[in-house]
Amino acid sequence: MPRHKSAAKRVGTNERRRVRNASVRAHVKTVVKKVRTETSKQGLDASLREAFKALDKAAKKGVFHPRTASRRKSRLAKFVNRVAAAGQA
C-alpha cells in the first residue's frame, strides 16, 4: 500500500493510463492486422491511411515512442509496396 498521499494518487493515475494504453495498443494491432489481410488495392490504401493515423495518435499520446511508430509505419509501407508490386507483375 502507498505510504504517501501523492503515491496513492499515482496508483490511480497509473491504472487509468494502463487501461487507456491497452485500448490504444489493441486498436493499433487491429488496424495493422487489417492492412496485412487486405486484398483489394483500394482497401489496402484506405486501411494503410487508417493505420498511419492510429500509429501517429498513439505516438502523440505517449503510448508508443515516436521512433517506434515511425518504424512500424515504414515497415507497413514497405509491405504494401511489395504487395502492390507483386499484384502488378
Secondary structure, DSSP 8 states (H G I E B T S, - for coil): --SSHHHHHHHHHHHHHHHHHHHHHHHHHHHHHHHHH--SHHHHHHHHHHHHHHHHHHHHHTSS-HHHHHHHHHHHHHHHHHHHHHHH-
